[in-house]
């Protein structure tokens, strides 16, 4: 495929369009976790530019808030506060750097050896299922002074709208179901008097995004480090997808080691500023495929737009007026889709659940994750997704494969 040559003004416009595609998912993470959406916009822009710096601006991909870290951020903020959580997430970005060095040393196949589908699949499923109670609580208005039936009405209208757009829409519209779901849910909430514009009127047009100075708490770091494994492996799939769309093998040039490095540095940089960790956005890859705009400069423009918008205080204030019940309706689909990606990982790799080792790994991970298993290590404890990831990796390394079994 040939790379389109378009004028600078058109590049800027298409870049804004790419940001629009990513916008709904980008701001969803900070709105759910209690972080500043303006900071998420800022760090998405900075993260994308850092990724381009690491990859020589060769890959037309956009980085923004990662759904995989929603539950860990919520847990971290509750137990250690935002600064310690950000410190732990900054260290989690170093996992990508280590993996980048491994890939540079041993080749891309090392990722499949250490993190095969039987390890990554169930961990991703747990990431999604672990968030299901949060989605339901928000959808029924648990944290709002609102009648439950009214809350369910708004959340279900939001969910149904999102589903209809995701399934039946065509073209660019199909790539932004979250945006349409939030829009319809918001309008209904507005009609029902559930929206308070006080924050918007009080906010200034220009405002510095909320920056957080990270603190480095060993317990928070140990909890958050293993969580980076699943999105790091998903990163490989994201690079393969954009390679397929553009007809270029980005695993070879600039190389998987450089894209992993870029993703890791972007994640750490975002966390050091108080934003959610970054990841490559499949929605934007879909938009690249649809529009045939393969020029990486477009993502530079998308990043610049994100940074510029992040300094508008009224944007962040407006986003924070979205009622919890609307977010709950969106999250019911989003979190379920995360679990579905985990199941798809197992299915696509044709992981044989008749094999004892595969059954054991998946079963233990699912039980640990859903049951809330924890292990105390002196003053520290290992629990949740971290425990699941470590348990899966250890079992995969020590349990013997049957003869002729390659796909573990």
N, C-alpha and C positions, 0 to 999 in steps of 0.2 A: 504494500500500500504506500502511496506517496503522501508526503506531508504537505498539507495545504499551506499556501503562502497567502496570508491575509494582512490587511493594513493594521497599523497599531491601534487606531480607534476601534476597529472591529474586534481585535484581540481583547481590548479592555471590556467591550460589551459582552463578548462570549465568556470572558473570565467572570463577570458579574453573574451571568447565567449559571455558570458552574457552581458558584457560591450559593446561588438560590437553590440549586438541586441539593446541596449538602446542608443547607441552613436548618431544616427541621430536625434532622438527627444531631447536628452539631450543638444546637442549644438545648436539646432534650436532656442530655447528660448532666449539665450543670443545674438545670431546673429541677431535676430529680434529686440530685445529691446535695443541693444547697450551695453550690459554688456560684460565682458570678458569671452570668452568660456573656457579658462583655469581655471578661478575662478569657473565656473559652474561645471567643472570636479572635482575640489578640494572639493567643498561643497557637491557634490553628494556623493563622497566617504566618507567624514566626516559624512554626514547626515545618510548614510546607517549604518555606524559603531555605531553612537549614537542610531539609531533605534534598532540595535541588542543588545546594552547594556540595553536598556529599556525593551526589550522583552526576555531577557535571551538567545539571539541567537537561538530562536526556529522557526522563520518564514523565509522561503527562499524567500525573497522579496528584490527588489532593489529600492532605492529612488533616484529620480533625478528631473530635472527642470519641473515645473508644467505649462502646457499650460493655465490653468485657470487664471493665473496672468499676461498674456502677455499684455492685454489691460490696466489693472491697472498700471503696471510698466511703460508702454509708457506714460500714462497720468501723473503719478507721476513724472517721470523724466522731462517731459516737464514743469510742473508747480512748482515743488519744488526742483528738482535736484536729483541726485542719492543718496546722503547721507540721505536726509529726506525720500525718498522712501524706502530705506533699513531699516530705523528706523521704519517706519509704517509697513513694512512687518514682521519685527521681532516681533512687537506687535501682528500682525495677527496670528503668530504662537501660541500665548497664547490662542487664541480661541479654538484650539485643546486641550490645557491643561484644560480649563474650561469644555469642553465637556467630556474629560476623567474623570474628577471628577464627573460629572453628571451621566455618565454611571456606574462608580464605586458605586455611591450612589443609583441610581434608576434602574439600569439594562440597557441592550442594547436597549430595546424597547423604551426608552426615546427619542432616535434619531428619530424614526418614528413618535412619537407624536409631537415633536417640528418641525421637518423638513420632513414632508410627501412628497411624490412625486409631489403633486400639488404645493408645494413651490419650491422644488429643480429643477424640470423639466424645468419650464420656465426661471429660472435664468440661468441655463446652456445653454439654447437656446440663451439667450441674450449675454452670454459670446462669443459664436461662431459667431452670426450674427453681433455683434458689431465690430468684427475684419474683416469682409468681405471687407469693403472699403480699409483697409490697404493692404490686399492681392491683390486686383485689381490694386491699385496704383503701387505696386512693380512689378506686373506681366507685366504691360504696360510700365515699365521703367520710371516712373514719376520722380524718383530721380537720373536717370542716363543720361549721355550725349550719347543717343543711339536712333536710329530710332525706332519709335513705332512698325512697322511691324516686325522688327528684334527682338525686345524685346518680342513681343507676340509669335513669332516662338519658341524662347528659352523656355519661360515659359510654353507654351502648350506641347512642347516635354517633358519637365520635368514632367508636370502633367500627361500626357498620360502614360509615363513610370511607374510612381508611381501607377497609377490605374491598369495597366496591371499586375504588380508584386503583388499588393494587392489582385487582383481577381483570377489570373490564376496560380501564383507560388505555389509550394509545399514545405512542410517541413520548415526548418529554413529560407529559402529565403523569404517565405511568411511573416515572422515577421519583415523584414527590408525593406519595400517598400520605406521609406524615403531615406535610404542610396542609393538605386538603382536610385531613381529619381534624387537625387543630383549628383550622379556620371555621369549619362548620360547628364544631363543639363550642368554640369561642362565641360565635354569633348567637347560638342557642343560650349560652350562659349569660350573654349580654341581655337578651330578651327576658330571661328569668331573673335578672337583677343580681347575678352572682359575681359580677366584675366590679372591682374597686379601683378607680383611676387616681386615687390620692397620690400614690408613688410617682405616677407619670407627671402630674402637675407640679410636684415638688422637685423632680429631677431637673438638672440643667442640661442644655443641649450638648455642651462639651464637658466631659468628665473623664478623669484617668481611671481605667479599669482597676478593680481591687487587686492589688498585688500582695502576695503572702510570702513572708520570709520563712523558709522551711526549717524545721527542727529534725534532728536525726536521732530517732528513738529506736534502739536495737530491736525491740519486740515488734514494732510496726514494720521495720525493714524486713525482718525474717518472715513476717506474715505476708507482705506484699511481693517479695521477690519471685516466688514460684508462679504467681498469677500471670506474669508476663509471658509464660511459656505458650499458652494457648493463642493469644493474639500474635505472638512472634511466628508461630507456625501458620496461622491464617495469613500472615504477611506474604508468605511464599505463594499461597493461592492467589492473593491479590496481584502480585507481580506476574504470575502466569496468566491471569485474566487480561491484564492490560497488554501483555506481550501478544496474546491471541488477537486482541482487538486491533492493534496497530500493525501487526505483521512483523514485529521486531522481537528478538529474543533478549529481553532485558536481564534474564538470568545469567547470560553470558557477557553482555555489555549494557550497562556499566558493571554488571555482576551482582549476584545475590548478596555477596558480602558487603557491597557498598550500599545497596538498598536497605539491608538490615541495619547497617551502621546509621544511615540517615534516619530511619524510623526510631532507633534507640535514642539518638541525640535529640530528635524532636520531642520524644516522650519526656526525657529528663529535663529539657529546657522548659517545656510547658509546666511541668510539676514545680520546678524551681521558681516559677512566676505565680503559682497558685491556680493554674488551669488543669483540666483533666488530661490524662495521657492521650497521645495521638495514635491514630491508626489510619491505614489507607482506606479510602471510601469507595465501596463498590458502586454506590449510586452515581458517583462522578465518573467512574469507569464506564458505566452504562450510558451516561450522557455523551462521553467521548465517542463511543461506538455509534450512537444515534446521530450525532452531528458531524461525525467524520473530521473533527478538529483535533488533530494529533500533535499540534505544536505545544511543547512544554511551556512556552512563554505565556500561554493562556492561563496556566496554573499559577504563574508568577502574578498575573493580574488578579486572579481569584484571591490569592494570599494578600495582596495589597488592599483589595476591597475589604477583606475581613478585618485587617488591621485598622483601616480607616473607620469602618462602622463601629469598631469596638470603643472608639472614643466618643460616641454619641450616648450620653447618659440616658436620654429618653428611650432609646432602643432597649437597653437593659431593663429599665423600669417597666416598659410596656410588656416585655416578655414575662416579667414576674407577676403580671396581672392575670396570666392564664390560670384558671382554677385547677385545683388538684384533680377534680373529677374528670376534666378533659385529659389531663396527663395520664390518669389511670386508664382511660379507654385506649389511648395510644399504646401504653405499656403492655396491655394484655396481649396485643399482637406482637409487639417488638420483642418482648421477653420470650414468648413462645417461639418466635422465629429463631432466636439464638439457640434454643434447645433443638429446634429442627435442623439447624446447621450441623450440630453435633451428630445427630442421627444420620444426616446425609453423608457426613465424613465416614462413618462406619459402613454405610451402604455402598457408596462409590468405590471404596477400597475393597469391597467384598470380604470384609472381616468375617471369618467363619465362627459363629457363636457355638458351633458344635465342638470346636477345639477347646479343651479344658482350660488352657492358659488364658485364652481370650475371654471365656466366660467368667473366669475368676477375676481378671483385671476389671472388666466392666461392672461386675456385680459388686465388688468391694468399693469401687469408686462411687457408684450410685448410692449404696447404703451409707457410706461415710458422709456423702454430700447431703442427701435428703434427710438422714437421721440426725445430722449435726454432731458427728463424732469429733472428739478433740483429744489431744495428747498433751499432758503437762510435762514440760522439760525444765525443771527447776523453777526459775522465776518466769519462764516463758511458756506459752502454750501454742500448739499447732492445731489449727482448725479450719473448717470451711474449705474453700477452693484450694488454698495452699496445701492442706493435708491431702486432698484428693490428687493434686498434681504430683506431689512427691511420692505418694503411695503408688500411683500408676507407673511412674518412671522406674521406681525400684523393682516393682513386680515384673515389669517388662524386661528389665536387665537380668533378673535372677531366675525367672521361671524358664525352664528349657522349652525350646520349640520342638514340635514334632518333625520328623524327617520330611524334607521336601516343603516345609512351611516357610514361605518367604514373607507373606503378608501378615505381620503381627501388629 
